[in-house]
Each structure stands twice: as C-alpha cells, then as structure tokens.
Amino acid sequence: MSQRSHFSNTPKTPGLIPDLSPLEHLLDQDVTPRQVCGVLAKMFQVQQTEVALLRLDGGLLQFIFPEELRTAGSIPLSSSSIAAHTAISKKSEIFNNFARVKHASIFETVKLGESEGVDTSQPLPIQKLMSAPVVGENAKVLGVIQISRKGSEASYAGADFSREDLHELEMAAGILAESTVMREN
C-alpha cells in the first residue's frame, strides 16, 4: 500500500505540519460525531467504521461513534482495555500488531456500517490501532479517539501506523477537546 495523504494523492512529507483545517472547519459548526469521524476517516484513509470516539462519563468510556456501539456497552476505566489505559495514562499509543495484543474483542463482533454500504456480513478483527486521549481544560480527560485498520489478517489491513500518524491523531484530539461533540450527551 502506498503512503497515505490527507485528501489528495500526494504522499505525506515527514516534518510538515498536517492539514487539520477540514476538522477545524467542522468544529465551527454544529457537528455530529458521524461528521467528525468521517473527516478523521478521510485524514487517515480508513473506513468510517474504523474510527471510534469514546466519551468519559462517570468512570466509564461510552462509545459515541460508531453508533452501533453506543448500545453495545461501555468500558470501565478500571478495565485492562487499551481505551481505558489511554484515558488513565493520558498517553497516545500505536499497536501495529494489535491482533496479538491481549484485548477484549467483544466490540469487534458488532456489525458496523450497515447504513454506509460497508459489507457487514463478517465483522473483521482490528489488526492495527492508534489510541489517543482527548484532554480538555485542567488536563481533564474528556474521552478517547481510536483509529484502526481491520482485516482478516495483518497483511490485508494496510500500512502500519507511523509516528507522524500518531502525532496527527494527537493534534486532532486537541481540536476535538474544544468541540461540543465531546461535551454533549
């Protein structure tokens, strides 16, 4: 797979500041989690169903996107999940061998994207994952954003995530911290 770009066919150039203006522009408007995650999916060249946005509420991480996971349950901060670890540590991480990382795969079994025309006949496992905290004022964790690459095996999931990708996700999380999406119930 070739290098990814933001919204064109030109490769990313390490060291350049990523173009987050599409995300910043969205946040000037009344925006839904679906719209935000759609922009993030384009930025990282993944399917919209490979973007997860979780909001911290009373010691639980609640999915606000994908919509199908809103009713699938929540993740206690006391769990050993990657999302809980991200929220507690306030550190971003990359897992380019996520299928080998011990994790609860219950959320991977939920069929996603039926409304987007994505083939949901067989939910695919997450092979690669980036996870970043969304931190607001006074270093308060508002939630977690995760970008994944799914596939039947790692070689079908696309390119590994890079440090530049993680930096871009951290910058996007900073923008999201200012959004109403992370505050509304």
PEGI-V319865 format. One line per field, one symbol per residue. phi: phi as a letter, one per 20 degrees, with the letter a starting at -180 (. if undefined). A space follows every 50 residues. Layout:
phi = ???
This chain:
phi = .ffecfbceeffdgneffedgfffffffdfcdgfffffffffgdlcfgfd dcccdeblncedfdbfgfegeepcdffffeffffffffflcebdcecgfe efbfegffeffdmgfemefdfcgeffdcbdccfddeflleferbdcdccd afbgfeeofffdfffffffffffffffeefgedfd
